């Protein structure tokens, strides 16, 4: 893919292929988008029509009518790509779509590559790079929280905050550079105390953004939750109860689950990725032992553990011993007593000190209480999704590099170094901030980002 401003006109199906529905949308962008469409459109003369208008007519290949369509016009620069954009709404027939696309390419359009429309929006100044990435996040969002964060970033919340930081830093960088021109006169244009205050202020903002990544990543990708415990305590039954479907095989035979089973649900706008695991026990069965090994690997990767006990097979001393082992992992966990409908009052009193949640996975008792506790454990209620939250690993790395550069600037202020070295460290901080918004880019970076987009976006 070329990352220079292209003068050709691209075309692609903008709606999802293969999805049952009444309408498909074919999108063109480029200097000849209107004239190419006009050459196959029978209706009004599109070249003389205003931007943001819709026109009814037919798409024809010579005298043959392919379909009745609606054509929407977006004249540059008032479009997503800042170029002339045409969207043709056709009936959602695979045959019609292929005929129209082939006809438009025959008339001079080129098939768009993955992410090429958004790439043009970036190259033409319609979006910065972090906003462009937010477009992909918005398309992939599967919860209210991930959707809201992507919308906030796409609208420029993150970009505007970084832009202000860069402007403040550029001001002092220019003064430092000016000092270099008067090095022989030993003149100081950039007040070091003011510079320190600015760097400390920026550092605190960068630090907060870095800290937001852990929660942001959870909001974007979902909370990985491992359901663990000994064999036959009801882990698979609990997974089925949470998902409200028979996702895992349930059996009275201990060790039925030999491998991990994963699925996800949305709880009040937050996605949880549940992982049912093999029961933890010593076993001579090679396959089951491998399952236990994978269970321990998944537990170490979890954001939260649901640890299940069966009071009919676990006495209190055994439960306390298992809890101590889970606590040693230093991963948040929820203690669950299953089969609570079979508990005696004496047993409930015995387990009370553990502050467990009592459920009956089979009878679906206590499941809503468990869901509430899961939300409480991830503490997402403390997050204001209107604030800037980092969800992108590329942004995190750039922010960490920015923080390191700022630390060098602070060191240089405290241990007076020459202005040229101070200027180098400030330029490094500016460089890494610019990597996020696209002020600083490489072809490899753009290829990596836009190749992950879908065709037509």
ZAMARGU-4260 file (C-alpha; in steps of 0.2 Angstrom, whole numbers, plus 5000, padded with zeros to 4 digits):
<rodrens>
0) 5000/5000/5000 | 5007/5017/4995 | 5007/5030/5009 | 5008/5046/4998 | 4993/5056/4993
5) 4986/5046/4979 | 4976/5053/4964 | 4967/5038/4959 | 4949/5033/4963 | 4946/5018/4974
10) 4930/5008/4976 | 4924/4994/4989 | 4909/4986/4997 | 4907/4996/5013 | 4894/4985/5021
15) 4898/4967/5027 | 4899/4954/5013 | 4888/4939/5015 | 4876/4946/5028 | 4858/4944/5025
20) 4850/4961/5023 | 4840/4972/5011 | 4854/4984/5006 | 4872/4985/5002 | 4883/5000/5001
25) 4897/5002/4988 | 4909/5017/4992 | 4920/5026/4980 | 4933/5040/4985 | 4944/5050/4974
30) 4944/5064/4961 | 4934/5054/4949 | 4922/5046/4961 | 4907/5057/4955 | 4911/5056/4936
35) 4914/5037/4936 | 4898/5034/4945 | 4889/5047/4933 | 4895/5037/4918 | 4885/5021/4924
40) 4870/5030/4933 | 4854/5034/4924 | 4845/5048/4933 | 4851/5066/4937 | 4867/5073/4931
45) 4878/5069/4946 | 4892/5081/4941 | 4880/5096/4944 | 4873/5091/4960 | 4877/5098/4977
50) 4886/5089/4991 | 4876/5079/5004 | 4862/5075/4992 | 4854/5058/4988 | 4848/5054/4970
55) 4837/5039/4964 | 4841/5031/4948 | 4847/5015/4940 | 4865/5008/4937 | 4867/5002/4919
60) 4879/4992/4909 | 4875/4999/4892 | 4857/4997/4890 | 4856/4983/4903 | 4848/4989/4920
65) 4858/4981/4934 | 4849/4988/4949 | 4838/5003/4955 | 4849/5012/4967 | 4851/5028/4979
70) 4867/5038/4976 | 4874/5049/4990 | 4886/5062/4986 | 4899/5070/4997 | 4910/5083/4988
75) 4927/5087/4994 | 4932/5092/5007 | 4916/5088/5015 | 4918/5070/5016 | 4926/5056/5027
80) 4941/5055/5016 | 4941/5074/5012 | 4940/5068/4994 | 4925/5066/4983 | 4915/5052/4990
85) 4900/5043/4982 | 4890/5029/4991 | 4879/5018/4980 | 4865/5009/4990 | 4860/4993/4980
90) 4850/4978/4984 | 4860/4966/4994 | 4863/4953/4980 | 4880/4945/4978 | 4877/4945/4959
95) 4872/4964/4959 | 4887/4969/4970 | 4899/4960/4959 | 4892/4967/4943 | 4892/4985/4950
100) 4910/4984/4957 | 4916/4976/4941 | 4907/4990/4931 | 4915/5004/4941 | 4932/4997/4940
105) 4930/4995/4921 | 4926/5014/4921 | 4942/5018/4930 | 4941/5015/4949 | 4953/5003/4958
110) 4949/4991/4971 | 4952/4998/4988 | 4964/4989/5000 | 4961/4986/5018 | 4959/5002/5028
115) 4962/5013/5013 | 4947/5025/5015 | 4953/5028/5033 | 4971/5030/5027 | 4966/5043/5015
120) 4956/5052/5029 | 4972/5052/5039 | 4984/5057/5025 | 4972/5071/5020 | 4971/5078/5038
125) 4953/5072/5042 | 4959/5061/5056 | 4975/5059/5066 | 4983/5042/5068 | 4975/5039/5086
130) 4958/5044/5079 | 4960/5032/5064 | 4964/5018/5076 | 4949/5022/5086 | 4938/5019/5070
135) 4944/5001/5070 | 4941/5000/5089 | 4923/5007/5087 | 4920/4993/5073 | 4926/4980/5085
140) 4918/4986/5101 | 4906/4973/5109 | 4901/4982/5125 | 4895/4999/5130 | 4911/5003/5139
145) 4922/4999/5124 | 4911/5008/5112 | 4911/5024/5123 | 4930/5024/5125 | 4932/5022/5106
150) 4919/5036/5102 | 4928/5047/5114 | 4945/5044/5106 | 4938/5045/5088 | 4931/5062/5092
155) 4948/5068/5097 | 4948/5067/5116 | 4965/5059/5117 | 4972/5069/5102 | 4967/5085/5110
160) 4975/5081/5126 | 4992/5076/5118 | 4991/5091/5106 | 4991/5103/5121 | 5005/5094/5130
165) 5016/5095/5114 | 5012/5113/5111 | 5018/5117/5129 | 5033/5107/5126 | 5037/5114/5109
170) 5037/5132/5116 | 5051/5128/5128 | 5060/5117/5116 | 5061/5132/5104 | 5068/5143/5118
175) 5081/5130/5122 | 5085/5129/5103 | 5087/5148/5103 | 5099/5147/5117 | 5110/5136/5106
180) 5111/5151/5094 | 5118/5162/5107 | 5129/5149/5116 | 5144/5160/5116 | 5135/5174/5125
185) 5129/5161/5138 | 5111/5168/5137 | 5097/5158/5145 | 5080/5160/5137 | 5071/5145/5144
190) 5069/5148/5163 | 5074/5131/5171 | 5062/5133/5185 | 5047/5135/5174 | 5053/5121/5163
195) 5054/5110/5178 | 5036/5114/5182 | 5030/5111/5165 | 5039/5094/5163 | 5032/5088/5180
200) 5015/5093/5175 | 5017/5084/5158 | 5025/5069/5167 | 5010/5067/5179 | 4998/5067/5164
205) 5008/5054/5155 | 5009/5044/5171 | 4990/5044/5173 | 4988/5039/5155 | 5000/5024/5157
210) 4991/5019/5173 | 4974/5019/5164 | 4980/5006/5152 | 4977/4991/5163 | 4958/4996/5165
215) 4957/5002/5147 | 4963/4985/5140 | 4950/4976/5151 | 4936/4988/5144 | 4942/4985/5126
220) 4946/4966/5126 | 4936/4960/5141 | 4940/4953/5158 | 4948/4936/5158 | 4940/4926/5172
225) 4946/4908/5176 | 4934/4896/5184 | 4944/4885/5195 | 4943/4872/5208 | 4945/4853/5211
230) 4937/4841/5200 | 4918/4839/5200 | 4914/4854/5210 | 4902/4861/5197 | 4914/4872/5186
235) 4906/4867/5170 | 4889/4869/5177 | 4893/4886/5183 | 4900/4891/5166 | 4883/4885/5158
240) 4873/4894/5171 | 4883/4911/5167 | 4881/4909/5148 | 4863/4902/5150 | 4867/4888/5138
245) 4875/4871/5138 | 4892/4876/5133 | 4902/4863/5143 | 4899/4845/5145 | 4893/4841/5163
250) 4896/4824/5171 | 4896/4816/5188 | 4913/4808/5183 | 4927/4818/5190 | 4940/4825/5177
255) 4927/4826/5163 | 4935/4843/5158 | 4952/4839/5150 | 4955/4856/5142 | 4950/4874/5144
260) 4933/4880/5137 | 4931/4898/5134 | 4916/4910/5130 | 4911/4927/5135 | 4896/4937/5141
265) 4891/4955/5143 | 4887/4960/5161 | 4880/4978/5162 | 4891/4984/5147 | 4907/4975/5152
270) 4913/4960/5143 | 4919/4945/5154 | 4929/4931/5145 | 4925/4915/5156 | 4937/4901/5155
275) 4932/4884/5162 | 4947/4873/5167 | 4951/4856/5171 | 4949/4851/5190 | 4965/4854/5200
280) 4972/4838/5207 | 4986/4826/5206 | 4983/4812/5193 | 4991/4798/5184 | 4981/4801/5168
285) 4993/4809/5155 | 4979/4819/5146 | 4971/4825/5162 | 4988/4830/5169 | 4990/4841/5154
290) 4973/4849/5157 | 4978/4853/5175 | 4995/4860/5168 | 4985/4871/5156 | 4973/4876/5170
295) 4988/4883/5180 | 4994/4893/5165 | 4977/4901/5162 | 4975/4905/5181 | 4992/4915/5180
300) 4985/4925/5165 | 4968/4928/5173 | 4962/4946/5179 | 4951/4937/5191 | 4948/4920/5198
305) 4931/4912/5202 | 4937/4898/5214 | 4923/4885/5217 | 4921/4873/5232 | 4909/4859/5235
310) 4905/4858/5253 | 4900/4839/5251 | 4917/4834/5246 | 4928/4848/5254 | 4929/4850/5273
315) 4933/4867/5280 | 4952/4864/5283 | 4954/4859/5265 | 4945/4874/5259 | 4956/4885/5269
320) 4971/4877/5262 | 4966/4879/5244 | 4961/4898/5248 | 4979/4900/5255 | 4986/4893/5238
325) 4975/4905/5228 | 4980/4920/5238 | 4998/4916/5235 | 4995/4919/5217 | 4991/4937/5221
330) 4977/4938/5208 | 4960/4944/5214 | 4948/4930/5217 | 4930/4926/5222 | 4926/4912/5234
335) 4911/4902/5229 | 4902/4889/5239 | 4892/4878/5226 | 4878/4867/5230 | 4872/4879/5243
340) 4854/4871/5242 | 4861/4856/5251 | 4870/4865/5265 | 4865/4863/5283 | 4864/4878/5294
345) 4879/4872/5304 | 4889/4871/5287 | 4884/4889/5283 | 4890/4895/5299 | 4906/4886/5297
350) 4910/4894/5280 | 4904/4911/5285 | 4921/4917/5290 | 4927/4915/5272 | 4914/4928/5266
355) 4909/4917/5251 | 4895/4919/5239 | 4883/4904/5240 | 4876/4897/5224 | 4868/4882/5216
360) 4875/4882/5198 | 4863/4868/5194 | 4848/4877/5201 | 4854/4894/5195 | 4853/4901/5212
365) 4865/4916/5217 | 4871/4918/5199 | 4865/4937/5199 | 4874/4940/5215 | 4890/4932/5207
370) 4888/4944/5192 | 4887/4959/5204 | 4902/4954/5213 | 4912/4951/5197 | 4908/4969/5192
375) 4913/4975/5209 | 4930/4965/5208 | 4935/4973/5192 | 4931/4990/5200 | 4926/4998/5183
380) 4913/5009/5192 | 4928/5020/5197 | 4932/5024/5179 | 4924/5038/5170 | 4924/5033/5152
385) 4923/5052/5147 | 4941/5053/5153 | 4955/5049/5142 | 4959/5030/5144 | 4973/5021/5135
390) 4968/5005/5126 | 4981/5003/5113 | 4997/4994/5116 | 5006/5005/5103 | 5000/5021/5113
395) 5006/5013/5129 | 5024/5010/5122 | 5025/5028/5115 | 5019/5035/5132 | 5032/5024/5141
400) 5046/5031/5130 | 5039/5048/5132 | 5040/5046/5151 | 5058/5040/5150 | 5063/5055/5139
405) 5055/5067/5152 | 5064/5059/5166 | 5080/5063/5157 | 5075/5081/5155 | 5072/5082/5174
410) 5089/5074/5177 | 5097/5087/5165 | 5088/5101/5175 | 5094/5095/5192 | 5112/5091/5186
415) 5115/5106/5174 | 5120/5100/5157 | 5122/5110/5142 | 5107/5116/5132 | 5111/5105/5117
420) 5109/5089/5127 | 5093/5096/5136 | 5086/5100/5118 | 5090/5082/5113 | 5080/5074/5127
425) 5065/5087/5124 | 5065/5082/5105 | 5064/5064/5110 | 5049/5067/5121 | 5041/5076/5107
430) 5045/5062/5095 | 5037/5049/5105 | 5021/5060/5108 | 5020/5063/5089 | 5021/5044/5086
435) 5004/5042/5094 | 4994/5055/5084 | 5004/5052/5068 | 5015/5068/5068 | 5029/5056/5067
440) 5026/5040/5056 | 5035/5027/5045 | 5028/5017/5031 | 5030/5001/5042 | 5020/5009/5056
445) 5006/5014/5044 | 5006/4997/5035 | 5004/4988/5052 | 4990/4999/5058 | 4979/5000/5042
450) 4982/4982/5036 | 4971/4977/5051 | 4956/4986/5045 | 4942/4978/5035 | 4940/4982/5016
455) 4928/4996/5013 | 4934/5006/5029
</rodrens>
